[in-house]
Amino acid sequence: MSKLLPKYLRIAYLSGYSALLCMLMVAAVSKLSMRLLLNYQKWMFEKKPSLFTRAWGLALRSFYLVSYIRLA
């Protein structure tokens, strides 16, 4: 059906479709990474934070800041 459209409308159609697909992929990866980050619970039982826990906290903080900046 898209072959019946003029070239400039086909380009707009395909770019919109690919932008939507990329946006959905970014949202899925973002959701999966947030789920994996929030699944870690060993930090609650540590008296002194380990290097892994510090890296986890930094990743979580940066993820939240990037998400907050995107929404604002």
mmCIF file as Biopython writes it, N, C-alpha, C and O atoms, coordinates in Angstrom:
data_model
#
loop_
_atom_site.group_PDB
_atom_site.id
_atom_site.type_symbol
_atom_site.label_atom_id
_atom_site.label_alt_id
_atom_site.label_comp_id
_atom_site.label_asym_id
_atom_site.label_entity_id
_atom_site.label_seq_id
_atom_site.pdbx_PDB_ins_code
_atom_site.Cartn_x
_atom_site.Cartn_y
_atom_site.Cartn_z
_atom_site.occupancy
_atom_site.B_iso_or_equiv
_atom_site.auth_seq_id
_atom_site.auth_asym_id
_atom_site.pdbx_PDB_model_num
ATOM 1   N N  . MET A ? 1  ? 0.816  -1.188 0.000  1.0 0.0 1  A 1 
ATOM 2   C CA . MET A ? 1  ? 0.000  0.000  0.000  1.0 0.0 1  A 1 
ATOM 3   C C  . MET A ? 1  ? 0.870  1.266  0.000  1.0 0.0 1  A 1 
ATOM 4   O O  . MET A ? 1  ? 0.495  2.279  -0.591 1.0 0.0 1  A 1 
ATOM 5   N N  . SER A ? 2  ? 2.017  1.205  0.655  1.0 0.0 2  A 1 
ATOM 6   C CA . SER A ? 2  ? 2.851  2.398  0.716  1.0 0.0 2  A 1 
ATOM 7   C C  . SER A ? 2  ? 3.467  2.745  -0.638 1.0 0.0 2  A 1 
ATOM 8   O O  . SER A ? 2  ? 3.932  3.868  -0.834 1.0 0.0 2  A 1 
ATOM 9   N N  . LYS A ? 3  ? 3.477  1.807  -1.564 1.0 0.0 3  A 1 
ATOM 10  C CA . LYS A ? 3  ? 4.032  2.094  -2.888 1.0 0.0 3  A 1 
ATOM 11  C C  . LYS A ? 3  ? 3.111  3.004  -3.693 1.0 0.0 3  A 1 
ATOM 12  O O  . LYS A ? 3  ? 3.535  3.598  -4.684 1.0 0.0 3  A 1 
ATOM 13  N N  . LEU A ? 4  ? 1.850  3.116  -3.269 1.0 0.0 4  A 1 
ATOM 14  C CA . LEU A ? 4  ? 0.914  4.000  -3.953 1.0 0.0 4  A 1 
ATOM 15  C C  . LEU A ? 4  ? 1.101  5.461  -3.537 1.0 0.0 4  A 1 
ATOM 16  O O  . LEU A ? 4  ? 0.645  6.366  -4.235 1.0 0.0 4  A 1 
ATOM 17  N N  . LEU A ? 5  ? 1.767  5.692  -2.410 1.0 0.0 5  A 1 
ATOM 18  C CA . LEU A ? 5  ? 1.964  7.046  -1.905 1.0 0.0 5  A 1 
ATOM 19  C C  . LEU A ? 5  ? 3.136  7.714  -2.615 1.0 0.0 5  A 1 
ATOM 20  O O  . LEU A ? 5  ? 4.031  7.033  -3.116 1.0 0.0 5  A 1 
ATOM 21  N N  . PRO A ? 6  ? 3.134  9.040  -2.658 1.0 0.0 6  A 1 
ATOM 22  C CA . PRO A ? 6  ? 4.310  9.741  -3.201 1.0 0.0 6  A 1 
ATOM 23  C C  . PRO A ? 6  ? 5.532  9.508  -2.319 1.0 0.0 6  A 1 
ATOM 24  O O  . PRO A ? 6  ? 5.424  9.090  -1.166 1.0 0.0 6  A 1 
ATOM 25  N N  . LYS A ? 7  ? 6.692  9.791  -2.894 1.0 0.0 7  A 1 
ATOM 26  C CA . LYS A ? 7  ? 7.949  9.485  -2.225 1.0 0.0 7  A 1 
ATOM 27  C C  . LYS A ? 7  ? 8.083  10.215 -0.890 1.0 0.0 7  A 1 
ATOM 28  O O  . LYS A ? 7  ? 8.520  9.606  0.087  1.0 0.0 7  A 1 
ATOM 29  N N  . TYR A ? 8  ? 7.724  11.491 -0.813 1.0 0.0 8  A 1 
ATOM 30  C CA . TYR A ? 8  ? 7.883  12.252 0.425  1.0 0.0 8  A 1 
ATOM 31  C C  . TYR A ? 8  ? 6.933  11.753 1.518  1.0 0.0 8  A 1 
ATOM 32  O O  . TYR A ? 8  ? 7.282  11.809 2.697  1.0 0.0 8  A 1 
ATOM 33  N N  . LEU A ? 9  ? 5.760  11.276 1.161  1.0 0.0 9  A 1 
ATOM 34  C CA . LEU A ? 9  ? 4.853  10.703 2.164  1.0 0.0 9  A 1 
ATOM 35  C C  . LEU A ? 9  ? 5.332  9.336  2.638  1.0 0.0 9  A 1 
ATOM 36  O O  . LEU A ? 9  ? 5.159  8.980  3.803  1.0 0.0 9  A 1 
ATOM 37  N N  . ARG A ? 10 ? 5.934  8.574  1.729  1.0 0.0 10 A 1 
ATOM 38  C CA . ARG A ? 10 ? 6.517  7.291  2.129  1.0 0.0 10 A 1 
ATOM 39  C C  . ARG A ? 10 ? 7.657  7.487  3.112  1.0 0.0 10 A 1 
ATOM 40  O O  . ARG A ? 10 ? 7.786  6.730  4.075  1.0 0.0 10 A 1 
ATOM 41  N N  . ILE A ? 11 ? 8.488  8.500  2.877  1.0 0.0 11 A 1 
ATOM 42  C CA . ILE A ? 11 ? 9.596  8.793  3.785  1.0 0.0 11 A 1 
ATOM 43  C C  . ILE A ? 11 ? 9.068  9.201  5.152  1.0 0.0 11 A 1 
ATOM 44  O O  . ILE A ? 11 ? 9.581  8.752  6.177  1.0 0.0 11 A 1 
ATOM 45  N N  . ALA A ? 12 ? 8.044  10.052 5.173  1.0 0.0 12 A 1 
ATOM 46  C CA . ALA A ? 12 ? 7.449  10.480 6.441  1.0 0.0 12 A 1 
ATOM 47  C C  . ALA A ? 12 ? 6.810  9.293  7.168  1.0 0.0 12 A 1 
ATOM 48  O O  . ALA A ? 12 ? 6.936  9.170  8.387  1.0 0.0 12 A 1 
ATOM 49  N N  . TYR A ? 13 ? 6.139  8.438  6.437  1.0 0.0 13 A 1 
ATOM 50  C CA . TYR A ? 13 ? 5.495  7.261  7.013  1.0 0.0 13 A 1 
ATOM 51  C C  . TYR A ? 13 ? 6.534  6.312  7.618  1.0 0.0 13 A 1 
ATOM 52  O O  . TYR A ? 13 ? 6.386  5.858  8.753  1.0 0.0 13 A 1 
ATOM 53  N N  . LEU A ? 14 ? 7.570  6.023  6.861  1.0 0.0 14 A 1 
ATOM 54  C CA . LEU A ? 14 ? 8.595  5.098  7.345  1.0 0.0 14 A 1 
ATOM 55  C C  . LEU A ? 14 ? 9.401  5.690  8.501  1.0 0.0 14 A 1 
ATOM 56  O O  . LEU A ? 14 ? 9.768  4.961  9.423  1.0 0.0 14 A 1 
ATOM 57  N N  . SER A ? 15 ? 9.682  6.985  8.475  1.0 0.0 15 A 1 
ATOM 58  C CA . SER A ? 15 ? 10.418 7.596  9.576  1.0 0.0 15 A 1 
ATOM 59  C C  . SER A ? 15 ? 9.569  7.633  10.844 1.0 0.0 15 A 1 
ATOM 60  O O  . SER A ? 15 ? 10.096 7.417  11.936 1.0 0.0 15 A 1 
ATOM 61  N N  . GLY A ? 16 ? 8.292  7.895  10.729 1.0 0.0 16 A 1 
ATOM 62  C CA . GLY A ? 16 ? 7.404  7.857  11.894 1.0 0.0 16 A 1 
ATOM 63  C C  . GLY A ? 16 ? 7.290  6.460  12.466 1.0 0.0 16 A 1 
ATOM 64  O O  . GLY A ? 16 ? 7.302  6.277  13.684 1.0 0.0 16 A 1 
ATOM 65  N N  . TYR A ? 17 ? 7.181  5.485  11.600 1.0 0.0 17 A 1 
ATOM 66  C CA . TYR A ? 17 ? 7.085  4.100  12.039 1.0 0.0 17 A 1 
ATOM 67  C C  . TYR A ? 17 ? 8.372  3.642  12.738 1.0 0.0 17 A 1 
ATOM 68  O O  . TYR A ? 17 ? 8.319  2.980  13.774 1.0 0.0 17 A 1 
ATOM 69  N N  . SER A ? 18 ? 9.518  3.998  12.166 1.0 0.0 18 A 1 
ATOM 70  C CA . SER A ? 18 ? 10.782 3.592  12.781 1.0 0.0 18 A 1 
ATOM 71  C C  . SER A ? 18 ? 11.043 4.359  14.077 1.0 0.0 18 A 1 
ATOM 72  O O  . SER A ? 18 ? 11.640 3.805  15.000 1.0 0.0 18 A 1 
ATOM 73  N N  . ALA A ? 19 ? 10.611 5.622  14.171 1.0 0.0 19 A 1 
ATOM 74  C CA . ALA A ? 19 ? 10.758 6.381  15.412 1.0 0.0 19 A 1 
ATOM 75  C C  . ALA A ? 19 ? 9.904  5.762  16.514 1.0 0.0 19 A 1 
ATOM 76  O O  . ALA A ? 19 ? 10.344 5.668  17.659 1.0 0.0 19 A 1 
ATOM 77  N N  . LEU A ? 20 ? 8.697  5.343  16.179 1.0 0.0 20 A 1 
ATOM 78  C CA . LEU A ? 20 ? 7.835  4.682  17.161 1.0 0.0 20 A 1 
ATOM 79  C C  . LEU A ? 20 ? 8.443  3.366  17.619 1.0 0.0 20 A 1 
ATOM 80  O O  . LEU A ? 20 ? 8.408  3.045  18.807 1.0 0.0 20 A 1 
ATOM 81  N N  . LEU A ? 21 ? 8.994  2.610  16.697 1.0 0.0 21 A 1 
ATOM 82  C CA . LEU A ? 21 ? 9.623  1.342  17.042 1.0 0.0 21 A 1 
ATOM 83  C C  . LEU A ? 21 ? 10.839 1.555  17.949 1.0 0.0 21 A 1 
ATOM 84  O O  . LEU A ? 21 ? 11.032 0.816  18.915 1.0 0.0 21 A 1 
ATOM 85  N N  . CYS A ? 22 ? 11.653 2.560  17.639 1.0 0.0 22 A 1 
ATOM 86  C CA . CYS A ? 22 ? 12.828 2.857  18.475 1.0 0.0 22 A 1 
ATOM 87  C C  . CYS A ? 22 ? 12.399 3.318  19.864 1.0 0.0 22 A 1 
ATOM 88  O O  . CYS A ? 22 ? 13.012 2.932  20.859 1.0 0.0 22 A 1 
ATOM 89  N N  . MET A ? 23 ? 11.363 4.131  19.942 1.0 0.0 23 A 1 
ATOM 90  C CA . MET A ? 23 ? 10.876 4.607  21.229 1.0 0.0 23 A 1 
ATOM 91  C C  . MET A ? 23 ? 10.361 3.447  22.081 1.0 0.0 23 A 1 
ATOM 92  O O  . MET A ? 23 ? 10.601 3.418  23.288 1.0 0.0 23 A 1 
ATOM 93  N N  . LEU A ? 24 ? 9.672  2.512  21.482 1.0 0.0 24 A 1 
ATOM 94  C CA . LEU A ? 24 ? 9.183  1.346  22.216 1.0 0.0 24 A 1 
ATOM 95  C C  . LEU A ? 24 ? 10.330 0.464  22.685 1.0 0.0 24 A 1 
ATOM 96  O O  . LEU A ? 24 ? 10.271 -0.098 23.779 1.0 0.0 24 A 1 
ATOM 97  N N  . MET A ? 25 ? 11.371 0.336  21.869 1.0 0.0 25 A 1 
ATOM 98  C CA . MET A ? 25 ? 12.536 -0.457 22.278 1.0 0.0 25 A 1 
ATOM 99  C C  . MET A ? 25 ? 13.280 0.210  23.433 1.0 0.0 25 A 1 
ATOM 100 O O  . MET A ? 25 ? 13.712 -0.472 24.362 1.0 0.0 25 A 1 
ATOM 101 N N  . VAL A ? 26 ? 13.434 1.517  23.385 1.0 0.0 26 A 1 
ATOM 102 C CA . VAL A ? 26 ? 14.097 2.238  24.475 1.0 0.0 26 A 1 
ATOM 103 C C  . VAL A ? 26 ? 13.292 2.109  25.760 1.0 0.0 26 A 1 
ATOM 104 O O  . VAL A ? 26 ? 13.866 1.936  26.835 1.0 0.0 26 A 1 
ATOM 105 N N  . ALA A ? 27 ? 11.974 2.193  25.662 1.0 0.0 27 A 1 
ATOM 106 C CA . ALA A ? 27 ? 11.122 2.053  26.839 1.0 0.0 27 A 1 
ATOM 107 C C  . ALA A ? 27 ? 11.225 0.646  27.426 1.0 0.0 27 A 1 
ATOM 108 O O  . ALA A ? 27 ? 11.251 0.486  28.647 1.0 0.0 27 A 1 
ATOM 109 N N  . ALA A ? 28 ? 11.283 -0.365 26.575 1.0 0.0 28 A 1 
ATOM 110 C CA . ALA A ? 28 ? 11.399 -1.740 27.065 1.0 0.0 28 A 1 
ATOM 111 C C  . ALA A ? 28 ? 12.743 -1.981 27.748 1.0 0.0 28 A 1 
ATOM 112 O O  . ALA A ? 28 ? 12.801 -2.619 28.799 1.0 0.0 28 A 1 
ATOM 113 N N  . VAL A ? 29 ? 13.824 -1.471 27.153 1.0 0.0 29 A 1 
ATOM 114 C CA . VAL A ? 29 ? 15.147 -1.626 27.761 1.0 0.0 29 A 1 
ATOM 115 C C  . VAL A ? 29 ? 15.218 -0.856 29.078 1.0 0.0 29 A 1 
ATOM 116 O O  . VAL A ? 29 ? 15.802 -1.333 30.050 1.0 0.0 29 A 1 
ATOM 117 N N  . SER A ? 30 ? 14.628 0.324  29.105 1.0 0.0 30 A 1 
ATOM 118 C CA . SER A ? 30 ? 14.609 1.128  30.322 1.0 0.0 30 A 1 
ATOM 119 C C  . SER A ? 30 ? 13.839 0.418  31.438 1.0 0.0 30 A 1 
ATOM 120 O O  . SER A ? 30 ? 14.280 0.395  32.587 1.0 0.0 30 A 1 
ATOM 121 N N  . LYS A ? 31 ? 12.714 -0.145 31.097 1.0 0.0 31 A 1 
ATOM 122 C CA . LYS A ? 31 ? 11.905 -0.863 32.085 1.0 0.0 31 A 1 
ATOM 123 C C  . LYS A ? 31 ? 12.647 -2.088 32.606 1.0 0.0 31 A 1 
ATOM 124 O O  . LYS A ? 31 ? 12.634 -2.357 33.807 1.0 0.0 31 A 1 
ATOM 125 N N  . LEU A ? 32 ? 13.289 -2.826 31.717 1.0 0.0 32 A 1 
ATOM 126 C CA . LEU A ? 32 ? 14.032 -4.015 32.131 1.0 0.0 32 A 1 
ATOM 127 C C  . LEU A ? 32 ? 15.216 -3.651 33.015 1.0 0.0 32 A 1 
ATOM 128 O O  . LEU A ? 32 ? 15.458 -4.308 34.027 1.0 0.0 32 A 1 
ATOM 129 N N  . SER A ? 33 ? 15.957 -2.611 32.642 1.0 0.0 33 A 1 
ATOM 130 C CA . SER A ? 33 ? 17.106 -2.226 33.461 1.0 0.0 33 A 1 
ATOM 131 C C  . SER A ? 33 ? 16.670 -1.704 34.821 1.0 0.0 33 A 1 
ATOM 132 O O  . SER A ? 33 ? 17.334 -1.979 35.820 1.0 0.0 33 A 1 
ATOM 133 N N  . MET A ? 34 ? 15.578 -0.963 34.887 1.0 0.0 34 A 1 
ATOM 134 C CA . MET A ? 34 ? 15.080 -0.488 36.175 1.0 0.0 34 A 1 
ATOM 135 C C  . MET A ? 34 ? 14.624 -1.660 37.035 1.0 0.0 34 A 1 
ATOM 136 O O  . MET A ? 34 ? 14.857 -1.673 38.244 1.0 0.0 34 A 1 
ATOM 137 N N  . ARG A ? 35 ? 13.984 -2.629 36.425 1.0 0.0 35 A 1 
ATOM 138 C CA . ARG A ? 35 ? 13.548 -3.807 37.173 1.0 0.0 35 A 1 
ATOM 139 C C  . ARG A ? 35 ? 14.740 -4.580 37.734 1.0 0.0 35 A 1 
ATOM 140 O O  . ARG A ? 35 ? 14.704 -5.049 38.872 1.0 0.0 35 A 1 
ATOM 141 N N  . LEU A ? 36 ? 15.790 -4.708 36.934 1.0 0.0 36 A 1 
ATOM 142 C CA . LEU A ? 36 ? 16.990 -5.406 37.398 1.0 0.0 36 A 1 
ATOM 143 C C  . LEU A ? 36 ? 17.702 -4.624 38.500 1.0 0.0 36 A 1 
ATOM 144 O O  . LEU A ? 36 ? 18.186 -5.214 39.466 1.0 0.0 36 A 1 
ATOM 145 N N  . LEU A ? 37 ? 17.768 -3.302 38.362 1.0 0.0 37 A 1 
ATOM 146 C CA . LEU A ? 37 ? 18.420 -2.493 39.386 1.0 0.0 37 A 1 
ATOM 147 C C  . LEU A ? 37 ? 17.661 -2.545 40.712 1.0 0.0 37 A 1 
ATOM 148 O O  . LEU A ? 37 ? 18.280 -2.640 41.772 1.0 0.0 37 A 1 
ATOM 149 N N  . LEU A ? 38 ? 16.351 -2.485 40.665 1.0 0.0 38 A 1 
ATOM 150 C CA . LEU A ? 38 ? 15.567 -2.462 41.890 1.0 0.0 38 A 1 
ATOM 151 C C  . LEU A ? 38 ? 15.390 -3.846 42.508 1.0 0.0 38 A 1 
ATOM 152 O O  . LEU A ? 38 ? 14.873 -3.965 43.619 1.0 0.0 38 A 1 
ATOM 153 N N  . ASN A ? 39 ? 15.809 -4.880 41.806 1.0 0.0 39 A 1 
ATOM 154 C CA . ASN A ? 39 ? 15.704 -6.234 42.327 1.0 0.0 39 A 1 
ATOM 155 C C  . ASN A ? 39 ? 16.802 -6.547 43.352 1.0 0.0 39 A 1 
ATOM 156 O O  . ASN A ? 39 ? 16.653 -7.476 44.145 1.0 0.0 39 A 1 
ATOM 157 N N  . TYR A ? 40 ? 17.881 -5.795 43.344 1.0 0.0 40 A 1 
ATOM 158 C CA . TYR A ? 40 ? 19.020 -6.022 44.244 1.0 0.0 40 A 1 
ATOM 159 C C  . TYR A ? 40 ? 18.636 -5.584 45.657 1.0 0.0 40 A 1 
ATOM 160 O O  . TYR A ? 40 ? 18.258 -4.432 45.871 1.0 0.0 40 A 1 
ATOM 161 N N  . GLN A ? 41 ? 18.735 -6.515 46.632 1.0 0.0 41 A 1 
ATOM 162 C CA . GLN A ? 41 ? 18.331 -6.201 48.001 1.0 0.0 41 A 1 
ATOM 163 C C  . GLN A ? 41 ? 19.404 -6.509 49.033 1.0 0.0 41 A 1 
ATOM 164 O O  . GLN A ? 41 ? 19.146 -6.370 50.228 1.0 0.0 41 A 1 
ATOM 165 N N  . LYS A ? 42 ? 20.582 -6.915 48.625 1.0 0.0 42 A 1 
ATOM 166 C CA . LYS A ? 42 ? 21.634 -7.266 49.581 1.0 0.0 42 A 1 
ATOM 167 C C  . LYS A ? 42 ? 22.198 -6.057 50.308 1.0 0.0 42 A 1 
ATOM 168 O O  . LYS A ? 42 ? 22.859 -6.218 51.334 1.0 0.0 42 A 1 
ATOM 169 N N  . TRP A ? 43 ? 21.957 -4.849 49.806 1.0 0.0 43 A 1 
ATOM 170 C CA . TRP A ? 43 ? 22.472 -3.652 50.445 1.0 0.0 43 A 1 
ATOM 171 C C  . TRP A ? 43 ? 21.873 -3.451 51.832 1.0 0.0 43 A 1 
ATOM 172 O O  . TRP A ? 43 ? 22.474 -2.792 52.682 1.0 0.0 43 A 1 
ATOM 173 N N  . MET A ? 44 ? 20.688 -4.017 52.063 1.0 0.0 44 A 1 
ATOM 174 C CA . MET A ? 44 ? 20.023 -3.828 53.357 1.0 0.0 44 A 1 
ATOM 175 C C  . MET A ? 44 ? 20.749 -4.555 54.486 1.0 0.0 44 A 1 
ATOM 176 O O  . MET A ? 44 ? 20.628 -4.164 55.647 1.0 0.0 44 A 1 
ATOM 177 N N  . PHE A ? 45 ? 21.493 -5.595 54.167 1.0 0.0 45 A 1 
ATOM 178 C CA . PHE A ? 45 ? 22.110 -6.432 55.193 1.0 0.0 45 A 1 
ATOM 179 C C  . PHE A ? 45 ? 23.602 -6.158 55.364 1.0 0.0 45 A 1 
ATOM 180 O O  . PHE A ? 45 ? 24.261 -6.844 56.146 1.0 0.0 45 A 1 
ATOM 181 N N  . GLU A ? 46 ? 24.143 -5.187 54.661 1.0 0.0 46 A 1 
ATOM 182 C CA . GLU A ? 46 ? 25.562 -4.874 54.771 1.0 0.0 46 A 1 
ATOM 183 C C  . GLU A ? 46 ? 25.775 -3.782 55.811 1.0 0.0 46 A 1 
ATOM 184 O O  . GLU A ? 46 ? 25.049 -2.788 55.845 1.0 0.0 46 A 1 
ATOM 185 N N  . LYS A ? 47 ? 26.781 -3.979 56.659 1.0 0.0 47 A 1 
ATOM 186 C CA . LYS A ? 47 ? 27.106 -2.940 57.630 1.0 0.0 47 A 1 
ATOM 187 C C  . LYS A ? 47 ? 27.906 -1.830 56.970 1.0 0.0 47 A 1 
ATOM 188 O O  . LYS A ? 47 ? 27.649 -0.648 57.201 1.0 0.0 47 A 1 
ATOM 189 N N  . LYS A ? 48 ? 28.879 -2.214 56.147 1.0 0.0 48 A 1 
ATOM 190 C CA . LYS A ? 48 ? 29.653 -1.247 55.374 1.0 0.0 48 A 1 
ATOM 191 C C  . LYS A ? 48 ? 29.392 -1.542 53.900 1.0 0.0 48 A 1 
ATOM 192 O O  . LYS A ? 48 ? 29.559 -2.681 53.464 1.0 0.0 48 A 1 
ATOM 193 N N  . PRO A ? 49 ? 28.982 -0.530 53.119 1.0 0.0 49 A 1 
ATOM 194 C CA . PRO A ? 49 ? 28.652 -0.784 51.710 1.0 0.0 49 A 1 
ATOM 195 C C  . PRO A ? 49 ? 29.853 -1.306 50.918 1.0 0.0 49 A 1 
ATOM 196 O O  . PRO A ? 49 ? 30.949 -0.748 50.980 1.0 0.0 49 A 1 
ATOM 197 N N  . SER A ? 50 ? 29.621 -2.373 50.186 1.0 0.0 50 A 1 
ATOM 198 C CA . SER A ? 50 ? 30.675 -2.940 49.347 1.0 0.0 50 A 1 
ATOM 199 C C  . SER A ? 50 ? 30.829 -2.103 48.075 1.0 0.0 50 A 1 
ATOM 200 O O  . SER A ? 50 ? 30.042 -1.193 47.815 1.0 0.0 50 A 1 
ATOM 201 N N  . LEU A ? 51 ? 31.842 -2.423 47.302 1.0 0.0 51 A 1 
ATOM 202 C CA . LEU A ? 51 ? 32.080 -1.718 46.049 1.0 0.0 51 A 1 
ATOM 203 C C  . LEU A ? 51 ? 30.927 -1.950 45.076 1.0 0.0 51 A 1 
ATOM 204 O O  . LEU A ? 51 ? 30.528 -1.039 44.350 1.0 0.0 51 A 1 
ATOM 205 N N  . PHE A ? 52 ? 30.398 -3.164 45.065 1.0 0.0 52 A 1 
ATOM 206 C CA . PHE A ? 52 ? 29.264 -3.470 44.193 1.0 0.0 52 A 1 
ATOM 207 C C  . PHE A ? 52 ? 28.042 -2.660 44.594 1.0 0.0 52 A 1 
ATOM 208 O O  . PHE A ? 52 ? 27.316 -2.167 43.731 1.0 0.0 52 A 1 
ATOM 209 N N  . THR A ? 53 ? 27.806 -2.516 45.902 1.0 0.0 53 A 1 
ATOM 210 C CA . THR A ? 53 ? 26.656 -1.757 46.376 1.0 0.0 53 A 1 
ATOM 211 C C  . THR A ? 53 ? 26.809 -0.279 46.035 1.0 0.0 53 A 1 
ATOM 212 O O  . THR A ? 53 ? 25.828 0.384  45.700 1.0 0.0 53 A 1 
ATOM 213 N N  . ARG A ? 54 ? 28.015 0.235  46.116 1.0 0.0 54 A 1 
ATOM 214 C CA . ARG A ? 54 ? 28.246 1.631  45.742 1.0 0.0 54 A 1 
ATOM 215 C C  . ARG A ? 54 ? 28.006 1.841  44.248 1.0 0.0 54 A 1 
ATOM 216 O O  . ARG A ? 54 ? 27.398 2.833  43.847 1.0 0.0 54 A 1 
ATOM 217 N N  . ALA A ? 55 ? 28.476 0.919  43.435 1.0 0.0 55 A 1 
ATOM 218 C CA . ALA A ? 55 ? 28.258 1.017  41.986 1.0 0.0 55 A 1 
ATOM 219 C C  . ALA A ? 55 ? 26.772 0.903  41.663 1.0 0.0 55 A 1 
ATOM 220 O O  . ALA A ? 55 ? 26.267 1.601  40.784 1.0 0.0 55 A 1 
ATOM 221 N N  . TRP A ? 56 ? 26.078 0.025  42.373 1.0 0.0 56 A 1 
ATOM 222 C CA . TRP A ? 56 ? 24.635 -0.125 42.192 1.0 0.0 56 A 1 
ATOM 223 C C  . TRP A ? 56 ? 23.912 1.173  42.550 1.0 0.0 56 A 1 
ATOM 224 O O  . TRP A ? 56 ? 23.021 1.608  41.821 1.0 0.0 56 A 1 
ATOM 225 N N  . GLY A ? 57 ? 24.289 1.786  43.659 1.0 0.0 57 A 1 
ATOM 226 C CA . GLY A ? 57 ? 23.672 3.040  44.074 1.0 0.0 57 A 1 
ATOM 227 C C  . GLY A ? 57 ? 23.938 4.166  43.093 1.0 0.0 57 A 1 
ATOM 228 O O  . GLY A ? 57 ? 23.054 4.979  42.821 1.0 0.0 57 A 1 
ATOM 229 N N  . LEU A ? 58 ? 25.145 4.216  42.563 1.0 0.0 58 A 1 
ATOM 230 C CA . LEU A ? 58 ? 25.479 5.229  41.568 1.0 0.0 58 A 1 
ATOM 231 C C  . LEU A ? 58 ? 24.673 5.017  40.281 1.0 0.0 58 A 1 
ATOM 232 O O  . LEU A ? 58 ? 24.180 5.975  39.686 1.0 0.0 58 A 1 
ATOM 233 N N  . ALA A ? 59 ? 24.546 3.762  39.862 1.0 0.0 59 A 1 
ATOM 234 C CA . ALA A ? 59 ? 23.757 3.470  38.654 1.0 0.0 59 A 1 
ATOM 235 C C  . ALA A ? 59 ? 22.295 3.814  38.872 1.0 0.0 59 A 1 
ATOM 236 O O  . ALA A ? 59 ? 21.645 4.353  37.976 1.0 0.0 59 A 1 
ATOM 237 N N  . LEU A ? 60 ? 21.775 3.511  40.039 1.0 0.0 60 A 1 
ATOM 238 C CA . LEU A ? 60 ? 20.379 3.806  40.352 1.0 0.0 60 A 1 
ATOM 239 C C  . LEU A ? 60 ? 20.148 5.316  40.389 1.0 0.0 60 A 1 
ATOM 240 O O  . LEU A ? 60 ? 19.152 5.809  39.861 1.0 0.0 60 A 1 
ATOM 241 N N  . ARG A ? 61 ? 21.070 6.043  41.011 1.0 0.0 61 A 1 
ATOM 242 C CA . ARG A ? 61 ? 20.932 7.496  41.087 1.0 0.0 61 A 1 
ATOM 243 C C  . ARG A ? 61 ? 20.999 8.121  39.704 1.0 0.0 61 A 1 
ATOM 244 O O  . ARG A ? 61 ? 20.198 8.995  39.373 1.0 0.0 61 A 1 
ATOM 245 N N  . SER A ? 62 ? 21.943 7.681  38.907 1.0 0.0 62 A 1 
ATOM 246 C CA . SER A ? 62 ? 22.065 8.259  37.569 1.0 0.0 62 A 1 
ATOM 247 C C  . SER A ? 62 ? 20.859 7.901  36.709 1.0 0.0 62 A 1 
ATOM 248 O O  . SER A ? 62 ? 20.423 8.709  35.890 1.0 0.0 62 A 1 
ATOM 249 N N  . PHE A ? 63 ? 20.321 6.712  36.885 1.0 0.0 63 A 1 
ATOM 250 C CA . PHE A ? 63 ? 19.144 6.310  36.118 1.0 0.0 63 A 1 
ATOM 251 C C  . PHE A ? 63 ? 17.944 7.168  36.491 1.0 0.0 63 A 1 
ATOM 252 O O  . PHE A ? 63 ? 17.196 7.600  35.615 1.0 0.0 63 A 1 
ATOM 253 N N  . TYR A ? 64 ? 17.754 7.419  37.789 1.0 0.0 64 A 1 
ATOM 254 C CA . TYR A ? 64 ? 16.648 8.255  38.223 1.0 0.0 64 A 1 
ATOM 255 C C  . TYR A ? 64 ? 16.826 9.697  37.765 1.0 0.0 64 A 1 
ATOM 256 O O  . TYR A ? 64 ? 15.852 10.336 37.369 1.0 0.0 64 A 1 
ATOM 257 N N  . LEU A ? 65 ? 18.048 10.222 37.810 1.0 0.0 65 A 1 
ATOM 258 C CA . LEU A ? 65 ? 18.276 11.592 37.370 1.0 0.0 65 A 1 
ATOM 259 C C  . LEU A ? 65 ? 18.020 11.743 35.881 1.0 0.0 65 A 1 
ATOM 260 O O  . LEU A ? 65 ? 17.431 12.734 35.449 1.0 0.0 65 A 1 
ATOM 261 N N  . VAL A ? 66 ? 18.456 10.769 35.093 1.0 0.0 66 A 1 
ATOM 262 C CA . VAL A ? 66 ? 18.222 10.830 33.652 1.0 0.0 66 A 1 
ATOM 263 C C  . VAL A ? 66 ? 16.727 10.731 33.378 1.0 0.0 66 A 1 
ATOM 264 O O  . VAL A ? 66 ? 16.222 11.438 32.507 1.0 0.0 66 A 1 
ATOM 265 N N  . SER A ? 67 ? 16.005 9.875  34.095 1.0 0.0 67 A 1 
ATOM 266 C CA . SER A ? 67 ? 14.564 9.748  33.892 1.0 0.0 67 A 1 
ATOM 267 C C  . SER A ? 67 ? 13.860 11.020 34.308 1.0 0.0 67 A 1 
ATOM 268 O O  . SER A ? 67 ? 12.904 11.437 33.655 1.0 0.0 67 A 1 
ATOM 269 N N  . TYR A ? 68 ? 14.314 11.649 35.391 1.0 0.0 68 A 1 
ATOM 270 C CA . TYR A ? 68 ? 13.682 12.881 35.851 1.0 0.0 68 A 1 
ATOM 271 C C  . TYR A ? 68 ? 13.929 14.019 34.887 1.0 0.0 68 A 1 
ATOM 272 O O  . TYR A ? 68 ? 13.035 14.829 34.644 1.0 0.0 68 A 1 
ATOM 273 N N  . ILE A ? 69 ? 15.127 14.097 34.333 1.0 0.0 69 A 1 
ATOM 274 C CA . ILE A ? 69 ? 15.458 15.173 33.399 1.0 0.0 69 A 1 
ATOM 275 C C  . ILE A ? 69 ? 14.647 15.008 32.110 1.0 0.0 69 A 1 
ATOM 276 O O  . ILE A ? 69 ? 14.215 15.997 31.516 1.0 0.0 69 A 1 
ATOM 277 N N  . ARG A ? 70 ? 14.442 13.760 31.677 1.0 0.0 70 A 1 
ATOM 278 C CA . ARG A ? 70 ? 13.664 13.517 30.470 1.0 0.0 70 A 1 
ATOM 279 C C  . ARG A ? 70 ? 12.222 13.976 30.639 1.0 0.0 70 A 1 
ATOM 280 O O  . ARG A ? 70 ? 11.624 14.506 29.702 1.0 0.0 70 A 1 
ATOM 281 N N  . LEU A ? 71 ? 11.657 13.774 31.836 1.0 0.0 71 A 1 
ATOM 282 C CA . LEU A ? 71 ? 10.268 14.130 32.063 1.0 0.0 71 A 1 
ATOM 283 C C  . LEU A ? 71 ? 10.069 15.632 32.233 1.0 0.0 71 A 1 
ATOM 284 O O  . LEU A ? 71 ? 9.005  16.161 31.911 1.0 0.0 71 A 1 
ATOM 285 N N  . ALA A ? 72 ? 11.076 16.308 32.730 1.0 0.0 72 A 1 
ATOM 286 C CA . ALA A ? 72 ? 10.926 17.748 33.017 1.0 0.0 72 A 1 
ATOM 287 C C  . ALA A ? 72 ? 11.041 18.594 31.768 1.0 0.0 72 A 1 
ATOM 288 O O  . ALA A ? 72 ? 10.938 19.819 31.840 1.0 0.0 72 A 1 
#
